[in-house]
Amino acid sequence: MKLVTFDEGLVGRLDGDTVIELDVPSTRVFFEREGQVAETGRTYPLADVRLRAPIVPKKFFHTAGNFREHHEDLERVDWSHPVNKGIVFFQNVDAIIGPDEPIVYPANLTREMDYELELAVIIGKPGKFFTAEQAAEHIAGYLVFNDITARDIQRREMESGVFSFSKAIDTFCPIGPYIVTADEIGDPHDLDMELRVNGDVRQKSNTSRLSVSIPQLVAYHSPQIYSAGDIITTGTIAGVAASTEDPFANYLKPGDVVEAEIESLGVLRNRVVSWQDAYGTPEPSAEQWA
């Protein structure tokens, strides 16, 4: 099943090019009810609705460095700090945006806006302190996540060994375009991944290259207590702008269109826009936040 949130907070499932409305106030509640929800009887052509972020979780767990290739990529260009597996932190759920919503470029905060394609896992069943063997019963589905990161802020944060602000700025958390339930994904460890900027392929890999498997990852986070609808990310793959020979030629800028794609999970497309274009006012000084 492909679950969507659309228009002004309606929930539905996709059937080809048709959205079938479900009688539930949010996808999070859908998972809280273990998917036992009825249809309203209303249907909509997909072309006539506006897809939103498919879910706003109670908790959003980040995992960094879970693709060894990402660490090796950054090591090759002498990135300031290692990004090895085991870095865990929370995302700001208020920074979530959906497909075709703008990523706002805060030029007074960062000049190094980067992209990071990641697989995200949806938790369908609450739980805590369980094993990797028990993890499958807690996994409800998957979606695409683009972990937008302010690298200049991140380098300062990593001096303390922890980073969060650099990834939690308003609009820095695109997810979507929909949730695909786990029963529709054969092996989540064999999905092609590709991120493009203005049609140019920047990241390309496969989930088979994960260092820590998805069940192990889900079990690892479980002492932090899961609620239905929570999200866990798997970390990004090689090819971020920061790891290129000329990062400033590849960092995102207003006008760029980013397409994050994972096999069977769809394409998450977002345009980067300036503060002025997003809000119609000049960008405020960042001195009060710096």
N, C-alpha and C positions, 0 to 999 in steps of 0.2 A: 504494500500500500504506500502511496505517496501522499503525505499529509501536508496541507498548506494552510497558512493563515492569509486572508485576503480582505481587500477593501477596508472597512472599519472594524477589523477584529473578528471577522467571521472565520469559521474553521470548516475545512472541507477535505475531501480526498479527490485525487485526480483519476479520471477514467478517460485516457486518451486526451482529447482536447476539451473535455468537459469537467467542470468542478462540481462535485456533488456535496451540498452543504450538510454538515453534521450538527446534531443538536447538542452542542457542548460549547462553553464559553471560551475555551482556550485549548491549545494542544497540550499544555501542561496538565490541565484537568482531564483531558483524554487519557493520558498515561496514568494519572491518579485513579481513574475509573477502570484501568486495565483494558482500555479500548472498548468497553461495553457501552457504546453510545449508539443512538438511533440516527437515522437520516431525517432531515426535515421535509424532504420531498421537493426541495427547491434545487434547481441546477442552473449553472451559468456557463456560457462559453468561456474558455480560458482566456481568449483574446480580449474579453470584455471586463476582466477583473484586474485589480492591481495586487500583485503578490507582496506580502509583507514578510518581515522576519518570521520564520515558521514557528519559533518558540522563544519565550523569555523565561529562562530557567530560574529556579531559586538559587542555585549555585552553579558556577562555571569554573571548572578546574582546568588549569593550564598545565601541560607537560612540555618541558623544553629539552632539546638535545636527544630526542628519541630516535632520530635518524642519524646514524654515525656520519653519513656523508655530509650533513650540514655542519657538524663540528669540524670535519676535515677540510671542508670548503673555507671556513672562516680561519682555520689554522694556517692554511696556505697563504692567506693575505695578511697574516699577523694581526688578526682581530684582537682587541684589547684584553679580552678575557675568554677562557674556554667555555664552551656551551655543551657540556656533557649531560648524559641522561641523569635524571634524578632531581632536576630543578623543577619545583612545583610552586605554583602561586595561583591566586584567584583573579578572574577577570571581572571588570566592572560591567554588570549586566545592563546598566543604563547607556552604555556605549554601543549597544547592539543596533545594527541596521539590517535591512533586508535587501533582496535583489533589486537592482536598478535605483537604489537610493544613493545619494551622493556621499562620498567620503570628503569631508571638509578639510582643506589643507590649512593648518594654523601656522602661517609663515613666521609669526612672531614667537612661536614656541619651538619649532623645529625646521631645519632645512634638509633633513635626512629621513624623509618618509619612505619606508620600505614595505614590501609585500612579503607574505609568508603563507603559502598554501598548506593547509592542514586538513586531515580527516578529523571529524568530530563525532563522538559517540554519545547517543542519547540513552540515559538510564530510564528504564521503565518500571522498575520495582525498587522500593526503598530497601535499605539494608546497611549493614556495617560489619566490619571484621569478618569478611568471608574470603574464601580461597579463589585461586584462578579457576579451579575446576567448577566452582559454584557461580562464576561470573556470568556465564551465558544466560542464566535465568534472569539476570538483571539488565541485560542489554536489549533495548527496544528498537534501536534504529541508528541511522547515520545521516550526516549531512556535510556540506562543504563549509569550511571556515577559512577566511583570509585574515590572518593575524597581522594587521597593520601596526608597524613599529616605528617610533621615532628613535633612530639609532644614536643620535647625539645625546639624547636624554638617557637612553639605555646604558651607554658607556659610563656615564656618571653614576647611575644607579648600581651598576655591577661592581663598582669599587667596594660596595658593602656586601656583595654576593647575592643581592636580591633585586629583582626589577619588577615593576608593576605600572608606575605612572606612564612609562614610555609606550605601553600597549593599551592603556585604559582611557585615553583621551576621547572626547565625544566623537562619535562616528567611526572609531578605529576598530570596530568589531563586526564586520559584515558576515552574515551567515545565510544559508539558503541553498538553492531556491525553495527547497522543500525537504521534508524528512522522509527518508525511505526506510520502511520498517525492516527489521533484521531478517525476516522470513523471505524477503525478496533479494537479499544479497547472499550469493553462494558462499564465497570465501572472502571476508573483508581484508585478508592478507594478500590478495592478488587483484588489486584495483589500480589501474593506470591513473597517474596524477599529472596535470599540466596546468601551468599558469602562464597567461599571455598578457602583455602590455601593448596596446595598440596593434594587436595581431602578432606581435613578435614573441616567440616562445622564450620565456625566461627560466622557468622551472619545469622539469620533466623527470618523473621517477615512477615508482610503484610501491604500494604499501607492503610488498614482500620484503622491503629493505628496513622495516622497523627493527630496532634493536630489542625492544621489549614488546611482546605480543599484546594484542588488545585485551585478552582475558587477564593476563598478568598486570597490565596497566590498570584495569578496572578494579582488580583486587587490591592493588597497591594503594589506591585512593580511598578504599572503603573504610578505614578507621576514621576518616573525616565525616562520615555519615551521609548516605545518599537519600535524596528525596526523588520521587518520580518526576521525570522531566529534566533532571540535572544534565549538564553537558561536561564531557571530558575531551580534551584535545590530545592529539598524538605527537605534536611537534612537527616542524617543517622539514622539507627536503632541500637538497642543494639548489643553488642558483639564485639566492636572494641578492639584491643589488649590492649590499655591503660586501659580498664576497667576490665581486667582479673587479677587473683591473682598474676600471674607472667608475667607482660607485656614484659619483655626482652626475655622471651621464645617464645613470640608470635609476636613481631614486625617483619616486613618483612626484609628479608636479601637476598643477591644474591643467585640465584638458585631457589627461591620460584616461584611457578606458582599460580597466583590469578585468580579465576573465579568468576565474578560478574554476577548474573543472576536475572532477573525479569520476571515473568510469561508473556508470549506473546511478550516480547521484546528481547528475545535471551540471549546469554551468551557472555559477554565481557571477553576475556582471555588475560592476559599479564604476561610475565615473568620478574622478577626482575634480573637485571644484574649489575655487578660491573662497575665502571668507566673504568677500564683497559679493560674489555671485550667489552665495548660499543665503546670506542674511540681508543684503542690500545696504549694509553699513560698513564703514571702514573697520578693519580689525583692531581691537583694542591692544594697547601695549601689554607685553607679557611681564613687565617688571614686577607687577604685583604677584606673579606666580613663580618667577624665576628664583 
